[in-house]
Amino acid sequence: MVVYQEFETKKLLESALARPRQRLSCEEKVSVFELAASYSFGLAKNHPLVDGNKRIALTVSAIFLELNEYSLDAPEAEAAVMYELLASGSLAEDALAIWFRDSSISNA
């Protein structure tokens, strides 16, 4: 039983992390904000971890933005609300991408 759960968890994590790469390879135009939202959406919705999926989703997306010369500059309370909405299904992936765009500062 434990081995099955670990295998399922690994598949869910791999699936979540593959979403942005799939979008990048299949869509003609995709922004860094859409890719960051794709990371968050996959991690928050797939629930690959026992705990901390929303925190990990936010962290991975913020690091992704940093690696692409943007800094997420949103108040912590606002980010918490956004990720609660995302996890509950009340926030669409494209709306999260817009929030990332509006809440980020270019480091270029």
N, C-alpha and C positions, 0 to 999 in steps of 0.2 A: 504494500500500500504506500509506504513512504517513497519508494523508488518511483512509482507512478506519479505521485504528487510532485516530486522533484523534476521529473521529465516534463510534466504539464507546465510547471512554473518556468522552466527553461524555454519551452516553446512559446509561451506567452511573452516572455522578455524578448526573445529573438524576433518575434512578430512585431512587437512595439518598436524595436530599434530599426527594423527593416522598412517601416512605413515611409520615412523621409527619403530613403534611397530609392524606393520604388517610385515615389512621386517625381523625384529628380530625373529618373531615367525614362519615365513615361509621359510626363507633361512637358509641353513646349516651353512655357514660361512659368516659373515658380520662384517666389521670392524667399529670401532668407527667413522672413517672418512666417511665411507659410510652412517652411520646413521646421522651424522651431515649434510651431503649433502642432505639427504632425508628430513630433517627438512627444510633446506633452499629452496630446490626445491618446496616442497609443499606450503610453505608460499609465495614465490616469484611468483609462477605460478598461484595459486588459487586466489590471490588478495582478501583475506578475509576482509581487512581493507580499509577504504576510502583513506588513505594516509599512506606512510611509510612502505609498504610491504617489500621492499628490506632491509631497515634498521632493521626491526624486524627480517627478515630472518637471516641476518648476526648476530644480537645480540643473538638470540635463539641458533644458531649453536655454537657461541663462548662460551656461557654459558654451553651448552651441553658438549663441549670439556673440559672446566674447571672442570666440575663435573666428568669427566672421566680422569682426571689427565694430560690434555694437555692444553697448552696455544697457542692460535692463535697468531702468530708473523709475520703478513704480514703488509707491509706499507699500510696506509689508502688509498692512491691513487690506489694501486694495487687491494685492496678489492673493491673499488668503480667500477673499470673497470670490475672485475669479476662478480659483481652483476648486472651491466648493461647488460653484455652478457647473464647472466642467465635469467634475466627478458625478454630479447628480443627473447629468444629461440636459441641463438647462442652458448650456452654453455650447454653441456650435464651434467646430474647428476653425471655420473661416472668421468667426467673430473673435476668437482668441488670436488669430494672426493679425487682425486689425489692432487689437489691444497691444500686442507686442510691438507693432509698428509705431503706434502712438506713444508707447511707454519706453521707447529705446532712444539712446543717444549714439550717434555715429562717432566712432573712435578713429576714423580714417583721417 
